């Protein structure tokens, strides 16, 4: 989950997009994943990337909540 705030936004985005799959297959990690996504500090990224990372986080959270 350290990769949620990876210094490379592309790595962070790929990680964030895969978290719903992990939450589905490892339900015991669901609460930890949700917590990590909600606490993620996207201000570490350039302004142009912040909205993309934010959207990825919101999409992943929504998908996890549906499970």
QUITAQUI-V577062 format. One record per backbone hydrogen bond with DSSP energy under -1.0 kcal/mol. CO is the residue of the C=O (numbers start at 0). NH is the residue of the N-H. Records with the same first field share a line. If there is no record, write none. Layout:
# QUITAQUI-V577062
CO = NH + NH
This chain:
# QUITAQUI-V577062
0 = 3
1 = 4
2 = 5
7 = 11
8 = 12
9 = 13
10 = 14
11 = 15
12 = 16
13 = 17
14 = 18
17 = 21
18 = 22
19 = 23
20 = 24
21 = 25
25 = 28
26 = 29
28 = 32
29 = 33
30 = 34
31 = 35
32 = 36
33 = 37
34 = 38
41 = 44
45 = 48 + 49
48 = 52
49 = 53
50 = 54
51 = 55
52 = 56
53 = 57
54 = 58
55 = 59
56 = 60
57 = 61
58 = 62
59 = 63
60 = 64
61 = 65
